[in-house]
């Protein structure tokens, strides 16, 4: 990816990394499965959000970072594409 990285993506990846480290520690110390699964859910959600942000940034970069202004029709199209990411 040649365009700049969104600092929010890095922050969210670090948060997911922290959650995953917690999960590893929980498994190593024999914590109850429901507790481990709850932490795994936090990791999954964090990564899903990162994936969504990466896709959004990619779309925005390749369609709008070339000096052209977004028309209302273009904005509606992009918003529609972004809405589709919930099915990924």
JONORGI-V299346 format. One record per backbone hydrogen bond with DSSP energy under -1.0 kcal/mol. CO is the residue of the C=O (numbers start at 1). NH is the residue of the N-H. E is the energy in kcal/mol with one decimal. If there is no record, write none. Layout:
co:CO nh:NH e:E
co:CO nh:NH e:E
This chain:
co:6 nh:9 e:-1.1
co:6 nh:10 e:-1.3
co:7 nh:11 e:-2.4
co:8 nh:12 e:-2.3
co:9 nh:13 e:-2.5
co:10 nh:14 e:-2.4
co:11 nh:15 e:-2.0
co:12 nh:16 e:-2.4
co:13 nh:17 e:-2.4
co:14 nh:18 e:-2.2
co:15 nh:19 e:-2.4
co:16 nh:20 e:-2.7
co:17 nh:21 e:-2.4
co:18 nh:22 e:-1.9
co:19 nh:23 e:-2.1
co:20 nh:24 e:-2.5
co:21 nh:25 e:-2.2
co:22 nh:26 e:-2.4
co:23 nh:27 e:-2.5
co:24 nh:28 e:-2.6
co:25 nh:29 e:-1.8
co:26 nh:31 e:-2.9
co:27 nh:30 e:-1.1
co:32 nh:36 e:-1.9
co:33 nh:37 e:-3.0
co:34 nh:38 e:-1.9
co:35 nh:39 e:-1.8
co:36 nh:40 e:-2.4
co:37 nh:41 e:-2.1
co:38 nh:42 e:-1.4
co:39 nh:43 e:-1.9
co:40 nh:44 e:-2.7
co:41 nh:45 e:-2.5
co:42 nh:46 e:-2.1
co:43 nh:47 e:-2.4
co:44 nh:48 e:-2.4
co:45 nh:49 e:-2.1
co:46 nh:50 e:-1.9
co:47 nh:51 e:-2.5
co:48 nh:52 e:-2.2
co:49 nh:53 e:-2.6
co:50 nh:54 e:-2.6
co:51 nh:55 e:-2.2
co:52 nh:56 e:-2.7
co:53 nh:57 e:-2.8
co:54 nh:58 e:-2.3
co:55 nh:59 e:-2.6
co:56 nh:60 e:-2.7
co:57 nh:61 e:-2.8
co:58 nh:62 e:-2.4
co:59 nh:63 e:-1.5
co:60 nh:64 e:-2.6
co:61 nh:65 e:-1.4
co:71 nh:75 e:-2.7
co:72 nh:76 e:-2.2
co:73 nh:77 e:-2.2
co:74 nh:78 e:-2.7
co:75 nh:79 e:-2.7
co:76 nh:80 e:-2.2
co:77 nh:81 e:-2.2
co:78 nh:82 e:-2.7
co:79 nh:83 e:-2.0
co:80 nh:84 e:-1.2
co:82 nh:85 e:-1.2
co:83 nh:86 e:-1.2
co:84 nh:87 e:-2.2
co:85 nh:88 e:-1.8
